[in-house]
Amino acid sequence: MSDRAGLVNRRFLLLVSGEALSIIGDQLTRIAAIWLILEIASNPAAVGFWLAAGAIPRAVFMLIGGAVSDRLSSRPVMIATNLVRLALVAGLAAGAALDAVTMPVLYLFAVLFGTAGAFYAPALSSILPRLVGPARLQRANSIVQGLMQLGGVIGPPVAALLLAWLLSDPVGANLAGSTGQRAYGMVFALDALTFAVSAWTLRAMGPAQGERPARPPRAGTLLGDIGEGLRHVARAPHLRAFLLIALTANIGLGGPIAVGLPLIAKFVLPQGVTALGILSAAAAAGGMAGLVLAGAASVRNEAVLLALPYALMIVLGGLMIALGQTTTLAAAAAVIAAMTLLAAYLDIQLITWLQTRTAPDYLGRVMGLLQFAALGLAPASMALAGLFGEATRALFLVFGSFTILAGAALWLARPAPARPDCGPGSAARS
């Protein structure tokens, strides 16, 4: 097998190292922004609205981002979006340094940052199969996602401890200023630096054969490309089922977790922002463990693989309810780690299944559509979760029960166990 098909090659290592560092920075900004919102907003529901403000454009533009990745090389798209996000985070850091960050500023940042992410995510998903061979794709997915989860383990506690230090006296009196925003600005500036490094690693990768789409650029429009991708998916019943599962799971799990963890840290646990950092790190650690498990023990029986999502939705719904009953940091961290372990293990199995059964010409659009399904109703889910405010037990009970019932209903309506593929022209047939 050639070096390009292997896991230990310069381009692959540059990709994963840049991504791991960028994810650490993302976690710094996420923790700092959420805590800043809880300090300056009068209503805790603002956290949910802010998360929704970023999720709306990410979901709306995800299909366009996938089509752009199929038309253009993935790497230039990733470089451009990293530079855009660098500018946005640097601008937020400058605003905080001047004590000028308000809720409208944070909402505008979320919208623009989410839009850039809609173009970045499909490009990242579609570049990996072109860097490694099919036999090593699942392990490569596990490595990439695992390093990103490692960034998620490191970033939240670092952000929480850094903020706690900067906002404390006597440090806060000298550095944080009257509103404390200059302390947040220092955290945002660190994230801007990680985006600069990530953009450099992507540029250093250089172009390679196979980076561009398998066929020449089409003369049609982006909307035509998106329509063609939707028709491609419509011919694959199991892929349609996966998209519906992703959509439903995001309603019941994604939004409530994103909003609920900060609310637990703020209103239930005595550790405050430190608890948010530890819970976020526990979530990332569980996800990393699931990715390691997926890389070491893949599900080879396709019938079992296709049944896993339904079963795990029911299990995850039960864990959601249990999370709402926790009153200690250790218990909450253990439950969220178990949830992310199961979710990450399943994600790698299904993503690899899709990547190996999707024709290269459609890969960006299929990945974009999958991520659209996973994010499409996130804004509504986050906003609704935020309305629960301090009633965290009710929040997790309602959304956990929904997830259990939805998993059972989708199982009863699952496609017939015919030979699955991703439509005509799938990689499995080529």
C-alpha positions as CSV (number, residue, x, y, z in Angstrom):
1,M,0.0,0.0,0.0
2,S,1.4,3.5,-0.9
3,D,2.3,6.1,1.7
4,R,-0.8,8.1,0.7
5,A,-2.9,5.1,1.6
6,G,-1.2,4.6,4.9
7,L,-1.9,6.4,8.2
8,V,1.7,7.6,8.8
9,N,2.3,10.2,6.1
10,R,3.1,13.8,6.2
11,R,-0.3,15.1,4.8
12,F,-2.4,13.0,7.2
13,L,-0.3,14.0,10.2
14,L,-0.5,17.7,9.3
15,L,-4.3,17.4,9.0
16,V,-4.8,15.8,12.3
17,S,-2.4,17.9,14.2
18,G,-3.9,21.1,13.0
19,E,-7.4,19.9,13.7
20,A,-6.6,18.8,17.2
21,L,-5.1,22.2,18.0
22,S,-8.0,24.1,16.5
23,I,-10.5,22.0,18.5
24,I,-8.7,23.0,21.7
25,G,-9.2,26.7,20.6
26,D,-12.9,26.1,19.8
27,Q,-13.5,24.8,23.3
28,L,-11.8,27.8,24.8
29,T,-14.1,30.1,22.9
30,R,-17.2,28.0,23.6
31,I,-16.7,27.9,27.4
32,A,-15.7,31.5,27.6
33,A,-18.6,32.7,25.5
34,I,-21.2,30.7,27.3
35,W,-20.0,31.9,30.7
36,L,-19.9,35.5,29.5
37,I,-23.5,35.1,28.4
38,L,-24.5,33.8,31.8
39,E,-22.8,36.8,33.3
40,I,-24.2,39.6,31.1
41,A,-27.7,38.2,30.2
42,S,-30.6,38.5,32.5
43,N,-32.2,35.3,31.3
44,P,-30.4,31.9,31.2
45,A,-32.4,31.1,28.1
46,A,-30.0,33.4,26.3
47,V,-27.5,30.5,26.2
48,G,-29.9,28.4,24.2
49,F,-30.7,31.3,21.9
50,W,-27.0,32.0,21.3
51,L,-26.3,28.3,20.5
52,A,-29.3,28.3,18.1
53,A,-28.0,31.5,16.4
54,G,-24.9,29.6,15.4
55,A,-26.7,26.4,14.6
56,I,-29.2,28.0,12.2
57,P,-26.8,29.1,9.5
58,R,-24.7,26.0,10.0
59,A,-27.7,23.9,9.2
60,V,-29.0,26.1,6.4
61,F,-25.7,26.3,4.5
62,M,-24.5,22.8,5.1
63,L,-25.9,21.5,1.8
64,I,-24.3,24.3,-0.1
65,G,-21.0,23.6,1.7
66,G,-21.2,20.0,0.6
67,A,-21.8,21.0,-3.0
68,V,-18.9,23.4,-2.9
69,S,-16.6,20.7,-1.6
70,D,-17.6,18.4,-4.5
71,R,-17.0,21.2,-7.0
72,L,-13.7,22.5,-5.6
73,S,-10.8,20.9,-3.8
74,S,-11.5,20.3,-0.1
75,R,-8.3,21.7,1.2
76,P,-8.6,25.3,-0.2
77,V,-12.2,25.4,1.2
78,M,-10.9,24.4,4.6
79,I,-8.1,27.0,4.5
80,A,-10.5,29.8,3.5
81,T,-13.0,29.0,6.2
82,N,-10.3,28.8,8.9
83,L,-9.0,32.2,7.9
84,V,-12.6,33.6,8.1
85,R,-13.1,32.1,11.6
86,L,-9.7,33.4,12.7
87,A,-10.8,37.0,11.8
88,L,-14.1,36.5,13.6
89,V,-12.6,35.2,16.8
90,A,-9.8,37.9,16.7
91,G,-12.6,40.6,16.3
92,L,-14.4,39.1,19.3
93,A,-11.2,39.2,21.3
94,A,-10.6,42.9,20.3
95,G,-14.2,43.8,21.4
96,A,-13.7,42.1,24.7
97,A,-10.4,43.9,25.3
98,L,-12.4,47.1,25.0
99,D,-15.2,45.8,27.3
100,A,-17.5,46.3,24.3
101,V,-19.0,42.8,23.8
102,T,-22.8,42.8,24.1
103,M,-25.5,40.2,23.4
104,P,-26.1,41.5,19.8
105,V,-22.3,41.2,19.2
106,L,-22.3,37.7,20.4
107,Y,-25.3,36.8,18.3
108,L,-23.7,38.2,15.2
109,F,-20.5,36.3,15.9
110,A,-22.5,33.1,16.3
111,V,-24.3,33.6,13.0
112,L,-21.1,34.3,11.0
113,F,-19.0,31.6,12.8
114,G,-21.8,29.0,12.1
115,T,-21.9,30.0,8.5
116,A,-18.2,29.4,8.0
117,G,-18.5,26.0,9.8
118,A,-21.1,24.9,7.3
119,F,-18.5,25.0,4.6
120,Y,-15.7,23.6,6.7
121,A,-17.4,20.4,8.0
122,P,-18.3,18.7,4.7
123,A,-14.8,19.5,3.3
124,L,-13.2,17.8,6.3
125,S,-15.4,14.8,5.9
126,S,-14.7,14.5,2.2
127,I,-10.9,15.0,2.3
128,L,-10.1,12.0,4.5
129,P,-11.0,9.2,2.1
130,R,-8.7,10.9,-0.4
131,L,-5.8,10.7,2.1
132,V,-6.0,7.1,3.1
133,G,-7.0,3.8,1.5
134,P,-10.4,2.2,2.1
135,A,-8.9,-0.5,4.2
136,R,-7.7,2.0,6.7
137,L,-10.5,4.5,6.5
138,Q,-12.3,3.5,9.7
139,R,-9.0,3.7,11.7
140,A,-8.2,7.0,10.1
141,N,-11.7,8.3,11.1
142,S,-11.1,7.1,14.6
143,I,-7.7,8.9,14.8
144,V,-9.0,12.2,13.4
145,Q,-12.1,12.2,15.6
146,G,-10.1,10.9,18.6
147,L,-7.6,13.7,18.4
148,M,-10.4,16.2,18.0
149,Q,-12.0,14.7,21.1
150,L,-8.6,15.0,22.9
151,G,-8.8,18.7,22.1
152,G,-12.2,18.6,23.7
153,V,-10.8,17.0,26.8
154,I,-8.0,19.6,27.1
155,G,-9.8,22.7,26.1
156,P,-12.8,23.0,28.5
157,P,-10.8,22.5,31.8
158,V,-8.1,24.8,30.5
159,A,-10.7,27.5,29.6
160,A,-12.5,27.0,32.9
161,L,-9.4,27.2,35.1
162,L,-8.0,30.1,33.0
163,L,-11.2,32.0,33.4
164,A,-11.5,31.3,37.1
165,W,-8.0,32.6,37.6
166,L,-8.4,35.7,35.4
167,L,-11.8,36.6,37.0
168,S,-10.6,36.0,40.6
169,D,-9.2,38.7,42.9
170,P,-6.6,40.1,42.9
171,V,-6.1,39.1,39.3
172,G,-9.5,40.3,38.2
173,A,-9.0,43.7,39.6
174,N,-5.9,44.3,37.5
175,L,-6.7,42.3,34.3
176,A,-10.4,41.7,34.0
177,G,-11.5,45.3,34.3
178,S,-14.9,46.5,35.6
179,T,-16.9,44.0,33.6
180,G,-14.4,41.2,33.3
181,Q,-14.5,41.2,29.5
182,R,-10.7,41.6,29.1
183,A,-10.2,38.3,30.7
184,Y,-12.6,36.7,28.2
185,G,-10.7,38.5,25.4
186,M,-7.5,36.8,26.3
187,V,-9.2,33.4,26.0
188,F,-10.7,34.4,22.6
189,A,-7.2,35.5,21.4
190,L,-5.8,32.1,22.1
191,D,-8.4,30.5,19.9
192,A,-7.5,33.0,17.1
193,L,-4.0,31.8,17.3
194,T,-5.0,28.1,16.9
195,F,-6.9,29.0,13.8
196,A,-3.8,30.6,12.3
197,V,-1.8,27.4,13.1
198,S,-4.5,25.2,11.6
199,A,-4.6,27.2,8.4
200,W,-0.9,26.9,8.1
201,T,-0.9,23.1,8.5
202,L,-3.5,22.8,5.8
203,R,-1.5,25.0,3.5
204,A,1.6,23.0,4.3
205,M,-0.1,19.8,3.2
206,G,0.1,21.0,-0.4
207,P,-2.1,19.6,-3.3
208,A,-2.1,15.9,-4.0
209,Q,-3.5,13.7,-6.7
210,G,-7.0,12.6,-5.7
211,E,-7.7,15.8,-3.8
212,R,-10.0,17.1,-6.5
213,P,-13.4,15.5,-7.4
214,A,-13.2,12.4,-9.5
215,R,-14.9,14.2,-12.5
216,P,-14.3,17.6,-14.1
217,P,-16.2,20.6,-12.7
218,R,-19.8,20.6,-13.9
219,A,-21.4,23.3,-15.9
220,G,-24.6,23.3,-13.8
221,T,-25.5,25.4,-10.8
222,L,-24.9,24.7,-7.1
223,L,-28.7,24.3,-6.6
224,G,-28.7,21.7,-9.4
225,D,-25.8,19.9,-7.7
226,I,-27.8,19.9,-4.4
227,G,-30.9,18.5,-6.1
228,E,-28.8,15.8,-7.8
229,G,-27.4,14.9,-4.4
230,L,-30.9,14.7,-2.8
231,R,-32.1,12.4,-5.6
232,H,-29.1,10.3,-5.0
233,V,-29.9,9.9,-1.3
234,A,-33.6,9.3,-2.1
235,R,-32.7,6.0,-3.9
236,A,-31.0,4.6,-0.7
237,P,-33.6,3.6,2.0
238,H,-31.0,2.9,4.7
239,L,-29.3,6.2,4.1
240,R,-32.7,7.9,4.4
241,A,-33.3,6.1,7.6
242,F,-29.9,7.2,9.0
243,L,-30.7,10.8,8.1
244,L,-34.0,10.6,10.0
245,I,-32.3,9.1,13.0
246,A,-29.7,11.8,13.0
247,L,-32.4,14.5,12.8
248,T,-34.4,13.0,15.6
249,A,-31.4,12.3,17.9
250,N,-30.4,15.9,17.5
251,I,-33.7,17.1,18.7
252,G,-33.7,14.8,21.8
253,L,-30.0,14.8,22.6
254,G,-27.9,17.5,20.9
255,G,-29.7,20.6,21.8
256,P,-30.5,19.6,25.4
257,I,-26.9,18.6,26.1
258,A,-25.4,21.7,24.6
259,V,-27.8,23.9,26.7
260,G,-28.3,21.7,29.7
261,L,-24.6,21.2,30.8
262,P,-24.1,25.0,31.3
263,L,-27.3,25.2,33.2
264,I,-26.4,22.3,35.5
265,A,-23.0,24.0,36.1
266,K,-24.7,27.3,36.9
267,F,-27.7,26.3,38.9
268,V,-27.2,22.8,40.3
269,L,-23.5,22.2,41.0
270,P,-21.5,24.3,43.4
271,Q,-18.3,24.4,41.4
272,G,-19.6,26.9,38.8
273,V,-17.5,27.5,35.7
274,T,-15.1,24.8,36.8
275,A,-17.9,22.3,36.8
276,L,-18.7,23.3,33.2
277,G,-15.1,22.7,32.2
278,I,-15.0,19.3,33.8
279,L,-18.4,18.2,32.4
280,S,-17.3,19.3,28.9
281,A,-14.0,17.4,29.4
282,A,-15.8,14.3,30.6
283,A,-18.0,14.5,27.5
284,A,-15.0,14.7,25.2
285,A,-13.2,11.9,27.2
286,G,-16.1,9.6,26.7
287,G,-16.3,10.4,23.0
288,M,-12.5,9.7,22.7
289,A,-13.0,6.3,24.4
290,G,-15.8,5.5,22.0
291,L,-13.6,6.4,19.1
292,V,-10.7,4.3,20.3
293,L,-13.2,1.4,20.7
294,A,-14.5,1.9,17.2
295,G,-11.0,1.9,15.8
296,A,-10.1,-1.4,17.6
297,A,-13.4,-3.3,17.3
298,S,-15.6,-2.5,14.3
299,V,-19.0,-4.0,13.7
300,R,-18.5,-6.3,10.8
301,N,-22.1,-7.7,10.7
302,E,-24.0,-5.2,8.6
303,A,-27.3,-6.3,10.0
304,V,-26.1,-5.6,13.5
305,L,-24.6,-2.2,12.4
306,L,-27.9,-1.1,10.9
307,A,-29.8,-2.0,14.0
308,L,-27.5,-0.3,16.5
309,P,-28.8,3.3,16.0
310,Y,-32.3,2.4,17.1
311,A,-31.1,0.5,20.2
312,L,-28.7,3.2,21.2
313,M,-31.3,6.0,20.9
314,I,-33.3,4.2,23.5
315,V,-30.3,3.7,25.8
316,L,-29.2,7.3,25.4
317,G,-32.7,8.6,26.2
318,G,-32.6,6.7,29.5
319,L,-29.2,8.2,30.3
320,M,-30.5,11.6,29.5
321,I,-33.2,11.2,32.2
322,A,-30.5,9.9,34.6
323,L,-28.4,13.0,33.9
324,G,-31.2,15.2,35.1
325,Q,-31.3,13.4,38.4
326,T,-27.7,13.9,39.3
327,T,-26.7,16.3,42.0
328,T,-22.9,15.8,42.2
329,L,-20.2,16.6,39.7
330,A,-18.8,13.1,39.7
331,A,-22.2,11.5,38.9
332,A,-23.0,14.0,36.1
333,A,-19.5,13.6,34.6
334,A,-19.9,9.8,34.6
335,V,-23.3,9.8,32.9
336,I,-22.3,12.3,30.2
337,A,-19.1,10.3,29.5
338,A,-21.1,7.1,29.1
339,M,-23.5,8.9,26.7
340,T,-20.7,10.3,24.5
341,L,-18.8,7.0,24.4
342,L,-21.9,5.2,22.9
343,A,-22.6,8.1,20.5
344,A,-19.0,8.3,19.3
345,Y,-18.7,4.6,18.8
346,L,-21.8,4.6,16.6
347,D,-20.8,7.7,14.7
348,I,-17.5,6.2,13.5
349,Q,-19.2,2.9,12.4
350,L,-21.9,4.7,10.4
351,I,-19.6,7.4,8.9
352,T,-17.2,4.8,7.6
353,W,-20.1,2.8,6.2
354,L,-21.3,5.8,4.3
355,Q,-17.8,6.9,3.1
356,T,-17.1,3.4,1.7
357,R,-20.5,3.1,-0.1
358,T,-20.7,6.6,-1.6
359,A,-19.3,7.4,-5.0
360,P,-16.5,10.1,-4.7
361,D,-18.5,12.5,-6.9
362,Y,-21.3,12.6,-4.3
363,L,-19.2,12.3,-1.1
364,G,-19.3,16.0,-0.1
365,R,-23.0,16.3,-0.7
366,V,-23.8,13.1,1.2
367,M,-21.7,14.1,4.2
368,G,-23.2,17.6,4.0
369,L,-26.7,16.2,4.0
370,L,-25.8,13.9,6.9
371,Q,-24.5,16.9,8.9
372,F,-27.6,18.9,7.9
373,A,-29.8,16.2,9.3
374,A,-27.7,16.2,12.5
375,L,-28.0,20.0,12.8
376,G,-31.2,20.9,11.0
377,L,-33.4,21.2,14.1
378,A,-30.7,22.1,16.5
379,P,-31.7,25.7,16.7
380,A,-35.3,24.9,17.7
381,S,-34.0,22.2,20.1
382,M,-31.5,24.6,21.8
383,A,-34.0,27.4,22.1
384,L,-36.6,25.1,23.6
385,A,-34.1,23.6,26.0
386,G,-33.1,27.1,27.1
387,L,-36.7,28.0,28.0
388,F,-36.5,25.4,30.9
389,G,-34.1,27.8,32.7
390,E,-33.2,26.4,36.1
391,A,-35.6,23.4,35.8
392,T,-32.9,21.1,34.6
393,R,-34.6,17.9,35.8
394,A,-37.7,18.7,33.8
395,L,-35.5,19.5,30.8
396,F,-33.7,16.1,30.7
397,L,-36.9,14.2,31.6
398,V,-38.8,15.7,28.7
399,F,-36.1,15.3,26.1
400,G,-35.0,11.9,27.3
401,S,-38.5,10.5,27.1
402,F,-38.9,11.9,23.6
403,T,-35.6,10.2,22.6
404,I,-36.8,6.8,23.9
405,L,-40.2,7.0,22.2
406,A,-38.6,8.2,19.0
407,G,-36.1,5.4,18.9
408,A,-38.8,2.8,19.4
409,A,-41.0,4.3,16.7
410,L,-38.2,4.5,14.2
411,W,-37.3,0.9,14.9
412,L,-40.8,-0.2,14.0
413,A,-40.7,1.9,10.8
414,R,-37.2,0.8,9.8
415,P,-36.5,-0.3,6.1
416,A,-36.6,-3.9,5.1
417,P,-33.3,-5.7,5.6
418,A,-32.4,-5.7,1.9
419,R,-28.8,-5.2,0.7
420,P,-28.1,-1.6,1.6
421,D,-26.2,0.9,-0.5
422,C,-26.1,4.6,-1.1
423,G,-27.8,4.6,-4.5
424,P,-26.6,4.1,-8.0
425,G,-22.9,4.6,-8.5
426,S,-22.0,3.8,-4.9
427,A,-18.4,3.0,-4.1
428,A,-19.5,-0.5,-3.1
429,R,-20.4,-1.2,-6.8
430,S,-17.4,0.5,-8.4
